[in-house]
Amino acid sequence: MPYVVVSALSHDGVVRDHNEDSLVLGPWTLSALSTDSPQSLVFPLGGTPVVVAVADGLGGHPAGDVASALTVRHLAAAGPQLRTEQDVTEELRACHAALREAAEADPALAGMATTVAGAAFGAEHVLVFNVGDSQVFEITPDRGDGLGLRQLSTDDSPPPAPGRRTSHLVTRTLGGPTAPEDLDPHLVRLPVAPGARYLLCTDGLTDPVAPDELAALLTEADAEADGDAQGDDQRALVDLWRAAIRAGAPDNVTLALVRIED
């Protein structure tokens, strides 16, 4: 039976004084906490899907940490039922509705919102999903010029300003004015392939560090790998995180590496 190895790390960054990012790793969640060392978990790929996702509460808005935490709790509870694209769409709409209802009930939460990006790993397929500008990449094999990153998520953000590589604006989120029935998440379906690897991250990683730099760091980490999947991915996560810190890490940095093994 194939299984999924998940390693994840979340950190405040250099500029932010608290963490508004959250993680879901199967039934487990990590919210508004900063960790200096990666955590790893192993899940069998049987009849129950395994959800891995990152959520980035909108900075500068009320209660971004609450929005991301509520989202990952919903996903952790619903994860075993997310077998189809419709299941994922309905669950993200439910998350969106829950954030809106919480904001309407408490003025301190008014306007709270979050991005989300992740994947539901099942026995036969992987369902990649996102709302906002957090990202999911497939790590493509080394064909002689190093590993590559193929973005599977779709950024909900306007084109960056001239001379800039990224935009800090987000055009679609969980939470906010959109009616739940009008929320259309981005979805990609892939077959389960032993050896496949994925990087999930908030823009605290990809804003300061370009994807080609991240791919180069992953290639270096692969060259130093000793065959221990968990240990290798943990070291790779630390390398990616340190690159974001060296680049200034203006936002919270949350990332997960996922691999499918026989």
N, C-alpha and C positions, 0 to 999 in steps of 0.2 A: 504494500500500500504506500503511495506517495505521501510525503509530509511536507509541511511548510516550516521553515526556520525564519523567525522574525527577530531582528535586533533593532533597537530604537534608542534614541537619545533626545532630550529636550533641554534647552538652556535659555536663560534670560537674554543672552547677547551682551554687548558692551554698553549700549546706550540705555536700554529699557531697565527700569528698576523693579519690574515684576513680569511674570510670564503669563501671557494671555492665550498661549497655545495649549492644546490638549491632544491626547493620543488615545486610540482604541486598538488593543491587541487582543483579538478574540473576545473573551468575556471580561478582560481587564481594561481599566482606564487609568490614565495619568493626566491630571488636570492642574494647570497653574503652578506646577512644581518644576524646579530646575535640578537637573541631574548632571553630574560631571562624568559619570561612567555609564556606558550603554547597558541596557537590559535585554536579555534574550529569552525567547520562548519557542517551543516546538509543538506543533499541532498536527495530528493526523488528518489527511484529506480523505475522509470517508463520506458518510451521508449528510454530514452537517457542515454548512459553509463556515469559513473562518474569515472574519472581517478585520482588516487592518486599515486605519485611516488616521489622518492628521486634520486638525481644525485650528484655524487661526482667527481668534477674536479680533474684530476690527479695532486697531489702535486709534485713539482720539475719539472713540464713541463710548457711551456708557456701557459698563459691564461686559466688555469683550470677553473677559475670562469666564463669566457666567454663561455667555452664549456658547462658547466652545465646549465648556464642560457639559452643559445640557445635551449638546449634540452628540458627543461621544458616548454619553450614558445611554441615549436612545439607541444608537447604533450597536452598542455592546449587547443590549437586551434583545434587539431585533435580529442580530447577525445570523443566528441559526436558521431563520426563515427567509433569508435573502437569496433565493435560488434563481430568480429571473430578473430581466430588466424591469418588468412591471413592479416586482417586489421592491427593488431598489428605489425606483421612482416614487412609489407610494410612501416608503419609509422616509425619504428625504423631504417629501411634502409634509409628512407628519411632524418631522423635526422642525420644519419651517413654521408650521402652525403652532407648535408648542412654544417656540420662542416668541411669536407674536402674542400669544395668550399671556405668557409670563410678563411681557413688557406692558401689556394693557392693564394687568392687575397690580403692577408696582411701578409708580412713576420713576423710581430710581433706576429702573431697567429700560426705560423708554428709549427706543432707537438701537437697542443692542442687536448685534449681527455677527456672523462668523462665516468664513470660508470653510470648505471641507473638500478633501480629496482622499480617495482610498480605493480599495478593491475587496470584493467578496470572492474568496478562493474556494471553489467547490471541487467535487471529484472529477468533473468533466470539463469545466470551463472557469475562467476568471472574468468577473464583471468589474471593470474599472469605472469609477464615477468621480465627478467633481462638480462643485459649484463655487465660483470665485477664482482666485489665482494661485491657490496651493496646487501642487503639481504631482503627477505620477509619471515616472519614466520606466521604460523597459531598458535594461542594460544589455546591449547587443554584443555578440561574441567578438573576440579579437581575431580579425582577419589578416593580421600582420602589421596593422598600424595602430593597435591599441583597442581597448573597449570603447564602445560608443553609448550614447544615450538617445533613445527615441521617445519623444514626449507623447504620451497617450492621452493625457488630460488636455482640455481646451481652456485657455485663460479667458476669464470674463473680465477683460480690461481693455481700455482704448489703446490705440497705437501709442508708443512712447513718443515723447517730444523729440524734435531733431537733436541729434547728438547724444541721446540717452538710449541705453539698452533696454531699460525696463520702465514700467509705469507704476506709480503707487496708487492709482485709482482702480476701483473695483466696480463693475457694472451689475453684478448679480451676486447675491449672498443668501444664506439662510438667515431669517429674520429680516425685518424691513417691511416696506409697504406692499410688496407683491402679494397678491392673493395666492394661497397655497395651491389651488388648482391650476394656476398659471405658471408655477415654478417648473421649469424643464431642465433637469440636470443633464450634463453631458455623460454619455455612456459608451463604453467600448467593450465588446465581448471577444475574448481570446481563448484558445484551447489550453488546457493544462498541459504543460510540457516540462518533464523533468529536466533540471538544469537551468530553467528560466529564472531570471533574476530581475528584481524591480527596486527602484528607489522612489520613496514617497517623501515629500518635504513641503514645508511652508516656504513662503518667499523670503524668509530670513536667511535661507541658504542660497537661493538662486539669484536674489537681487545683488548681493556683493560678489558672488562667485559664478562665473559663466558656466554653462553646461559643458563646454569643451574642457575647461579646467577641472571640473568634477570628474569627467571621464578619464582624464589623465591621472588624477589621484587614485581612482579606482583601478586603473591599469597598474600603477605602481604597487598598490596594495595586493593585487593578484600575484604579482611577481614575487612578493615576499610571503605568500600564503603557505601555511604548513599542513593544510588538509583538514584542519579543524574548522568546520563551517561556522560555528558560533563565534569562535575566537577570531577567525579571519574577518568576519563581518563587523565584529566589535571594533577591531583595529581600523578597519576602513571607515567606519562611522566617525571615530575620533579624528582621523585625518581630514575628513570633509568638514567636520565642525571646527577644527583648528583653522582651516582655510578661511571659513567665514569670520572667525574671531580676528584673524590677521588682517582681513579686509575691512574691519571696522564693525561688523555685525550690528547694524543700526536697528535691527528688529530681533524678536525672539527667534531662535533657531531650533526647529524640530524636524527630525528626519528618521526614517526607518528603512532598513534594507531587508528585503524578503527574497528568499530563494525556495524553489520547489525541488525536493530531492526524492529519489527512489527509496 
